[in-house]
Amino acid sequence: MEMVRVELGSRSYEILIEPGLMERIGSVTADRIPERRLFLITNPVVGDLYLEQVRQSLESAGFDVTHLLVPDGEPAKNLHTVENIYTYLIAQKADRRSTLAALGGGVTGDIVGFVAATFLRGVPYIQIPTTLLAQVDSSVGGKTGVNHSLGKNLIGAFYQPRLVCVDPNTLRTLSEREYRAGLFEVIKYGLICDEDFFAYLESHLDALKERNPADLVRVIHRCCEIKAEVIAQDEREGGLRQILNFGHTIGHALEAATDYERFKHGEAVAYGMLAAARLSREAAGLDESALNRIRNITFHLGPLPSAADISFGDLLEAMQRDKKRRDDQLVFVLLPSIGQTKILSGFSEELLTRVWLQTIADMEQG
């Protein structure tokens, strides 16, 4: 079993990574979670695949398990869903020794994490991510929250899980589109922190697209390792952790501008990374060959839903509501080179419009 430890003092926890881990989720959880009343929260799609297996494993390890289904998809990531979970937990007489378990992708994990952070002023929770994007990103680091009609993740809290259990075998059941969306988030880690890892992704992309187990374990481990290192230095995004938002300024705006219906999160981030790479060429010293490498790996992974009908004005309106603004200016994570980052703001609307139009042209040609 691979293990990455997130070092946060008394709130430190482990990320366990192993093919087949779902089959013994009960024993590894029991070794680390003393509370025995557990509420297993998932959505109908993931529940059909894994609920009984996970439930039986947890009950065999001595947990008293109650399960709850929540709606699937980004449109359900809101306070209405959160309130329904609160109501259910209160009706079931959950207390501060009750543990919540999020079984599913990033939406389920974010919702359950936010409920855990706020119900009875905080109860323990664990993450059991079943999508690639959740396994390498959203399940790790304690960012929890839900969307508001005016923006993504505007309501939330930093609240760390007690444990993250990653079984790469769950990726076999993902659709091609969902899996590909996760790979875009994987690319981000190489771009912001590790050029050697990015080169590895370039050379192993076909194997990753085929979901080769050995490559997946290595990739998930390295992404979690990078994120753990960043979080250990900056848990609440006061400085270094901002680099994890590479591609997200425009990515989140794309999701909001299309009512969270057109793009998977990773797809929107892919557009955002291409735009940030273009802006890096203009303003941060990224050379043309590096820009082409970023374009090529994105196109090789494709396709992406078209964004040709989305004007920069639409994006700007959404970005001006984004929580990553600073002093009323848009903040971008840029790349002086692959593996290095610089955080800049204060760009003119004219430059950003030009970069967006170039990004759209790139995608239409790619």
C-alpha positions in Angstrom: 0.0 0.0 0.0 1.2 3.5 -0.8 0.8 6.2 1.9 1.1 10.0 1.9 0.9 11.8 5.2 -0.5 15.3 5.4 1.4 16.9 8.2 -0.8 19.4 10.1 0.2 18.7 13.7 -2.7 17.3 15.7 -4.8 17.3 12.6 -2.4 15.3 10.5 -3.9 12.4 8.5 -3.0 9.7 6.0 -3.9 9.2 2.3 -3.9 5.5 1.6 -3.6 4.4 -2.0 -4.0 0.8 -3.1 -5.9 -1.1 -5.9 -8.6 -3.2 -4.2 -8.6 -1.0 -1.0 -12.4 -0.7 -1.3 -12.7 -4.4 -0.3 -11.0 -3.8 3.1 -12.1 -0.2 3.8 -13.5 -1.3 7.1 -10.3 -2.6 8.6 -8.1 0.3 7.6 -10.7 2.8 8.8 -11.2 0.9 12.1 -7.4 1.1 12.7 -7.6 5.0 12.5 -11.1 6.1 13.5 -12.1 5.2 17.1 -15.7 6.4 16.7 -18.0 3.5 15.7 -21.2 5.2 14.5 -20.8 6.1 10.9 -23.0 7.8 8.3 -22.1 6.7 4.8 -23.1 9.4 2.3 -23.0 8.8 -1.4 -25.1 9.5 -4.6 -27.3 7.0 -6.5 -24.7 6.4 -9.3 -21.8 5.6 -7.0 -24.1 3.8 -4.6 -25.2 1.3 -7.2 -21.6 0.4 -7.7 -20.0 0.5 -4.3 -22.4 1.1 -1.4 -23.1 -2.5 -0.4 -19.4 -3.5 -0.6 -18.3 -0.5 1.5 -21.1 -0.9 3.9 -20.4 -4.6 4.5 -16.7 -4.0 4.9 -17.4 -1.3 7.5 -19.9 -3.3 9.4 -17.6 -6.3 9.5 -15.0 -4.1 11.2 -17.5 -3.1 13.9 -19.0 0.1 12.6 -22.7 0.9 13.0 -23.5 2.1 9.5 -26.4 4.3 8.3 -26.4 5.4 4.7 -27.8 8.4 2.9 -28.1 9.1 -0.8 -27.7 12.7 -2.1 -28.3 13.9 -5.6 -25.5 13.5 -8.2 -23.8 16.4 -10.0 -22.7 20.0 -9.6 -26.3 21.4 -9.7 -26.9 19.6 -6.3 -23.9 21.2 -4.7 -25.9 23.8 -2.7 -27.3 24.7 0.7 -30.5 22.9 0.0 -28.7 19.6 -0.2 -26.7 20.5 2.9 -29.9 21.3 4.9 -31.4 17.9 3.9 -28.4 16.2 5.3 -28.6 18.2 8.5 -32.2 17.2 8.8 -31.4 13.5 8.3 -28.6 13.5 10.8 -30.7 15.3 13.5 -33.6 12.8 12.9 -31.1 9.9 13.3 -29.8 11.5 16.6 -26.2 11.9 15.3 -23.8 13.4 17.8 -20.3 14.7 17.9 -18.8 11.2 18.1 -20.6 10.3 14.8 -18.3 10.0 11.7 -19.4 11.0 8.2 -17.9 9.2 5.2 -18.1 10.7 1.7 -18.2 8.0 -0.9 -18.1 9.5 -4.4 -16.5 12.2 -6.5 -15.6 15.8 -5.7 -19.2 17.1 -5.4 -20.1 14.5 -2.8 -16.8 15.0 -1.0 -17.1 18.8 -0.9 -20.7 18.6 0.4 -20.0 16.0 3.1 -16.9 17.9 4.2 -18.9 21.1 4.6 -21.6 19.3 6.6 -18.9 17.7 8.8 -17.4 21.2 9.4 -20.6 22.8 10.4 -22.9 20.1 11.9 -22.7 20.4 15.7 -19.7 22.8 15.1 -17.7 19.9 13.7 -17.8 16.1 13.5 -15.1 13.8 12.1 -15.3 12.6 8.5 -13.4 10.5 6.0 -13.1 10.7 2.3 -13.5 7.7 -0.1 -13.0 9.3 -3.5 -14.1 7.4 -6.6 -13.1 9.7 -9.4 -9.6 10.6 -10.6 -10.2 14.3 -9.9 -11.3 13.6 -6.4 -8.5 11.2 -5.7 -5.7 13.6 -6.8 -7.2 16.9 -5.7 -10.6 17.6 -4.0 -10.5 14.9 -1.3 -7.2 16.1 0.0 -6.5 19.4 1.8 -9.7 20.2 3.7 -11.4 22.6 1.3 -15.1 22.0 1.7 -18.0 23.9 0.4 -21.0 24.4 -1.9 -21.9 26.7 -4.7 -24.0 29.8 -4.7 -26.1 30.8 -7.7 -23.6 33.7 -8.2 -20.4 31.7 -8.0 -18.6 28.4 -7.3 -17.6 27.4 -3.8 -18.4 30.7 -2.3 -19.8 29.1 0.8 -17.4 26.8 2.6 -14.8 26.1 5.3 -11.3 24.6 5.7 -11.9 21.4 7.6 -9.5 18.4 7.3 -10.7 14.8 7.0 -9.4 12.1 9.4 -8.5 9.8 6.6 -8.5 9.5 2.8 -8.8 6.1 1.1 -8.0 5.9 -2.6 -8.7 2.7 -4.6 -7.6 3.3 -8.2 -9.8 0.3 -9.3 -12.8 2.6 -9.0 -11.5 4.5 -12.0 -12.4 1.5 -14.3 -16.1 2.4 -14.0 -15.7 6.1 -14.9 -16.9 7.3 -18.3 -14.1 8.4 -20.7 -15.2 12.0 -20.3 -15.1 11.9 -16.5 -11.8 10.1 -16.4 -10.3 12.5 -19.0 -11.4 15.5 -16.9 -9.4 14.1 -14.0 -6.3 13.8 -16.1 -6.4 17.5 -16.8 -6.1 18.2 -13.1 -3.2 15.7 -12.9 -1.4 17.8 -15.5 -1.7 20.8 -13.3 0.5 19.3 -10.7 3.4 18.8 -13.1 3.0 22.3 -14.4 3.1 24.1 -11.0 5.6 22.0 -9.2 7.5 19.3 -11.0 8.8 19.5 -14.6 10.1 15.9 -14.3 6.6 14.7 -13.4 5.2 16.7 -16.3 7.7 15.0 -18.7 6.6 11.6 -17.2 3.0 12.5 -18.0 3.9 13.5 -21.6 5.7 10.1 -22.2 3.1 8.0 -20.4 -0.1 9.7 -21.5 -1.3 6.8 -23.7 -0.8 4.3 -20.8 -2.7 6.7 -18.5 -5.5 7.0 -21.0 -5.7 3.2 -21.0 -5.9 3.3 -17.1 -2.8 1.3 -16.6 -2.9 0.4 -12.8 0.9 0.8 -12.1 1.0 4.2 -13.8 -2.2 5.3 -12.0 -0.8 4.5 -8.6 2.4 6.4 -9.3 0.5 9.4 -10.6 -2.1 9.5 -7.8 0.7 9.2 -5.2 2.8 12.0 -6.7 -0.2 14.4 -7.0 -1.2 13.7 -3.4 2.4 14.1 -2.3 2.7 17.5 -4.0 -0.6 18.7 -2.5 0.3 17.4 0.9 3.6 19.3 0.8 1.9 22.5 -0.2 -0.9 22.2 2.4 1.6 21.5 5.2 3.2 24.9 4.5 -0.1 26.8 3.9 -3.3 25.2 5.0 -5.6 28.1 4.5 -4.4 29.6 1.2 -2.6 32.6 2.6 0.3 32.2 0.3 1.8 29.1 -1.3 -1.4 27.2 -1.6 -2.6 29.6 -4.1 -0.5 27.8 -6.7 -3.0 25.0 -6.7 -5.4 27.4 -8.3 -3.5 27.3 -11.6 -6.1 27.4 -14.4 -9.0 27.9 -11.9 -9.6 31.6 -12.2 -11.0 31.2 -15.7 -12.0 27.6 -15.1 -14.4 28.5 -12.3 -15.7 31.4 -14.3 -16.5 29.1 -17.2 -18.4 26.8 -14.9 -20.4 29.7 -13.4 -21.1 31.3 -16.8 -22.6 28.1 -18.1 -24.6 27.3 -14.9 -22.4 24.3 -14.1 -24.0 22.3 -16.9 -21.7 22.4 -19.9 -18.2 21.6 -18.5 -16.8 19.0 -16.1 -14.6 20.8 -13.6 -11.4 19.4 -15.1 -12.6 20.4 -18.6 -13.1 24.0 -17.4 -9.7 23.9 -15.7 -8.1 22.7 -19.0 -9.4 25.9 -20.7 -8.2 27.9 -17.7 -4.7 26.3 -17.9 -4.4 27.1 -21.6 -5.4 30.7 -21.0 -3.0 31.0 -18.1 -0.2 29.5 -20.2 -1.0 32.1 -22.9 -1.0 34.8 -20.3 2.3 33.4 -18.9 3.8 33.8 -22.3 2.7 37.4 -22.4 3.5 38.4 -18.8 5.6 35.9 -17.0 8.4 34.9 -19.4 7.1 31.4 -20.4 8.9 30.5 -23.6 7.2 29.4 -26.8 8.4 25.8 -26.6 6.9 25.4 -23.1 3.7 26.9 -24.3 3.6 24.4 -27.1 4.2 21.5 -24.7 1.2 22.6 -22.7 -1.0 23.0 -25.7 0.1 19.6 -27.2 -0.6 17.6 -24.0 -4.0 19.3 -23.7 -5.0 18.6 -27.3 -3.7 15.0 -27.0 -6.1 14.4 -24.1 -9.1 16.2 -25.7 -11.7 16.7 -26.8 -13.3 19.5 -24.8 -16.8 21.0 -25.1 -16.7 24.1 -27.2 -16.4 27.5 -25.4 -16.5 29.5 -28.7 -19.8 31.2 -27.8 -18.6 32.5 -24.4 -17.4 36.0 -24.5 -14.7 37.4 -22.2 -17.4 39.7 -20.9 -19.3 36.7 -19.7 -16.2 35.4 -18.0 -15.3 38.7 -16.5 -18.6 39.1 -14.8 -18.2 35.6 -13.2 -14.5 36.3 -12.3 -15.4 39.5 -10.5 -17.5 37.4 -8.0 -14.7 34.9 -7.5 -13.3 34.4 -4.0 -9.7 34.6 -5.3 -9.9 38.3 -6.1 -7.5 40.5 -4.2 -8.0 44.2 -3.7 -10.7 44.1 -6.4 -8.2 42.7 -8.9 -8.2 39.3 -10.7 -5.4 37.1 -9.5 -3.7 34.6 -11.8 -1.2 31.8 -11.1 1.3 32.0 -14.0 4.3 30.0 -15.1 7.7 31.5 -15.7 8.6 28.0 -16.8 7.1 24.5 -16.4 7.4 23.6 -12.7 7.7 27.1 -11.4 4.9 29.6 -10.5 4.4 33.3 -10.1 1.2 35.0 -8.8 0.3 38.2 -10.6 -2.6 40.5 -10.8 -3.5 43.9 -12.4 -3.9 42.8 -16.0 -5.9 45.0 -18.4 -9.2 43.8 -19.8 -7.8 44.3 -23.3 -4.9 41.8 -22.6 -7.1 39.3 -20.9 -9.7 39.5 -23.8 -6.9 38.9 -26.3 -5.6 35.9 -24.4 -9.1 34.4 -24.2 -9.7 34.8 -27.9 -6.3 33.1 -28.6 -7.2 30.3 -26.3 -10.5 29.7 -28.1 -8.7 29.8 -31.5 -6.2 27.3 -30.2 -9.0 24.9 -29.1 -10.9 25.3 -32.3 -7.7 24.4 -34.3 -6.5 21.7 -31.9 
